[in-house]
Amino acid sequence: MSRQSDETRLWTMQGNECTRQFPELHLPPMDGDFVLDGEVCCTDPETEAIDVELVMERFRLKKKTKSIRTRNSSR
């Protein structure tokens, strides 16, 4: 993840941009420009267990029209 001039972008290890797939990460609670190195993981909303398949589903989303259900969304 990087932010430069108030634009936050998220990248895979292979250098593919995946900002659109993770909208809840667009406004990190940090000031100024930065680069973070880490790993995104998703949890199952029912069990809160780490769910690798949910991460893969996010990466496969390509169109803006597909909806992404976040933990804070209404069901």
Secondary structure, DSSP 8 states (H G I E B T S, - for coil): -EEETTEEE-B-TTS-B-GGG-GGGSS-S--S-EE-------B-TTT--B-HHHHHHHHH---TTS----TTS--
